[in-house]
Amino acid sequence: MDKMVDAYRIVFSKQQTIKLFAERKDKGRTWNDHLLYLVALQEATNSGEGLILENIVKYAQSESQALIIGQYNRYRTDYLTPAEDIVSFIQGLEDETVRDRHTGRALVNAVTDTKRCHK
């Protein structure tokens, strides 16, 4: 089994790793999925956990980047815990925004106008 794993192992160069970690989050991907992607990428490239947190902070969409920087503490030495905290905070805000956008639609759609204008 180990021979098969070694035979099909993908080796990333440092330039490929930097390019992959410098990509922005896809708009269709949730923050939780993006964090899982970054963790899998970190494990596949044998790079440091600091790149995960750096990607989340530096390459976020501009509308949420100010909130992320407010949550970011660069002096922490454990990188995954603050990354998880930031991701759960931003995902909660995005979920709340989606809920607020749909608030009242069902009520407005259910209202019927019974007034009749007679001439």
KATATA-V562980 format. One record per run of one state. SS is the DSSP state (hx for helix, st for strand, lp for the rest). FROM is the first residue (numbers start at 1). LEN is the number of residues. Records with the same first field share a line. If there is no record, write none. Layout:
SS=FROM-LEN / FROM-LEN
//
This chain:
lp=1-1 / 8-6 / 22-9 / 46-4 / 59-3 / 72-7 / 103-2 / 111-9
hx=2-6 / 14-8 / 31-15 / 50-9 / 62-10 / 79-24 / 105-6
//
